[in-house]
Amino acid sequence: MTLYQIKPAFQALLRPVMFWLYKKNVTANHVTLAAMALSFVTGAVLFLFPQPELFALLPIVLFVRMALNALDGMLARECNQKSRLGAILNETGDVLSDLALYLPFMLLPASNALLVIMMLFCAVMTEFCGVLAQTINGVRSYAGPLGKSDRALVFGAWGLALTLWPQLVQWNNDVWGVATLLLLWTVINRCKSALRDEVVE
């Protein structure tokens, strides 16, 4: 069970916004680029000012980014805006946005920078394996337990917790360690999904 499974209900809530954007000539690629810009600006702020209180920005920005990511996909599919450039922006944008938003974790007190880098490497690998599954069997894998939406929930909640209770920074490395294990599990599950339909001859 991952948050990706509730995506259809989330999209239904956003559909009026999608139609409004379409009428305003906003394209899927515009929305994708807006999500990237929001992530980069927020990441820069957190990187320059790595104070636990400012990490309250994470749950807000991650929710907005999740909505924008849903909207760009809806515009592409339902408004006939699919393009090769859009596919590239969508996949690379997700990875770069994750890196921008989560790299500042390494600057928090009591946070092991190497552990954060390892965690983010595993996060990148989950997306790589998801796309790899698509090249093998034609279906993009969103297997969990810690896909993009799940990461947003976990890290957004942790950012809010750090804002409310700054003393929780002492548990940072435990969170990064558990997240890394869950990301490795996600990598394995996504690779398995790529092999599930393999025909043995």
Protein Blocks (a to p, Z undefined) as FASTA:
>chain_A
ZZklmmmmmmmmmmmmmmmmmmnopafklmmmmmmmmmmmmmmmmmmmmcfklmmmmmmm
mmmmmmmmmmmmmmmmmnopacfklmmmmmmmmmmmmmmmmmmmmmpghiafklmmmmmm
mmmmmmmmmmmmmmmnopacfbdfbdfklmmmmmmmmmmmmmmmmmlmmmmmmmmmmmmm
mmmmmmmmmmmmmmmmpccZZ
